[in-house]
Amino acid sequence: MTTDGDDRTIDEAALGQYLEEHVEGFHGLERMVKFQAGQSNPTWRLDAESGTYVLRAKPPGELLKSAHQVDREFRVMQALAGSNVPVPRMLHLATQSQSPLGRTFFVMEHCDGRIFWDPALPEIATPEERGAIYDAMNAALAALHSVDVDSVGLADFGRPGSYFERQLSRWTEQYRQSKIDPIPAMDELIAWLEKNLPPDDGASGLVHGDFRLDNMIFAKNEPTILAVLDWELSTLGHPLADLSYQCMQWRLPNAGSFKGLGDLDRTALGIPTEEQYVARYCERRGIDGIDHWPFYVAFSFFRLAAILQGVFKRYTQGNASNPEKAKVYGRNVPVLAQLAIDLIEKEA
């Protein structure tokens, strides 16, 4: 038996027997080792006589209907197999009705490589390799947004069109439901975003929703991405949502609870500037330039702040998964909103 997140136990013998029946070549489950960092859905490394695998499951207990849809993660990564977007090989999806865990999970290939948690890449020895790592991310993002969703069977993976209008409405409502104390900068930011919403340009494609450095596994000895992970928020949407979300990294400080690039000498580190990164992305996508860029980055700050406010609200109600982090997140909401306001005042 192994213990799950809320003190429930998992019958490893029953799980091992199930996997031997449903995963080709699997045999001899020896142990489950839970990954502790960066997982909204509990994830384990499975060590077996036949090799190493990864199991990712819904959390136990009552869940919101639209949350933790690991079956969507499985579907999108399975659809991207053989594309220019690096993903692990999907091996099996177990529905809740058939699952020995009592909830949906999937099993995928284990990719043995490096995960970088600090965007400054302090563990990398040379500026050249840091630059190559960022260029690999850029290429993966451009490849993702170039996927023909019809040809990979994802044409129904979300609602096309009016993406930012729908997202702004959704996250404004979420923020107001979870707001505890007034945050004037958030109110100001919402008002500006609503007033300055760009006209819908019709751009639509597969978006990751949480595209950042620590959601990727790199090869051990070269700046090559083995797999992009954590597709929980993926959908059909506007490609600039992913690009602007990642570019917040350039504007966040590298201090306290933030891991950003805003106060670092990026040239000395070998890391491209935000302008260089965006220009390379546009070159890869065949785009002449991006209009309304301050809006997209400000929106990304707002969306992140709204998400963190929800985490903080759950903390005040006593049901945060990590109370200490949740308390810090609450303090960061007005900071993120003010960073967006500063951006608007300088650039919009």
Secondary structure, DSSP 8 states (H G I E B T S, - for coil): -EE-TTS-EE-HHHHHHHHHHHSTT---EEEEEE--SS-SS-EEEEEETTEEEEEEE--SS---TTS--HHHHHHHHHHHTTSSS----EEEEE-TTT-TTSS-EEEEE---SB---STT-TT---HHHHHHHHHHHHHHHHHHHT--TTTTT-TTSS--S-HHHHHHHHHHHHHHHH--S--HHHHHHHHHHHHT--------EEE-SS--GGGEEE-SSSS-EEEE---TT-EEE-HHHHHHHHHGGGTS-SSTT---STTS-HHHHT---HHHHHHHHHHHHT----TTHHHHHHHHHHHHHHHHHHHHHHHHTT--SSHHHHHHHHHHHHHHHHHHHHHHHHH-
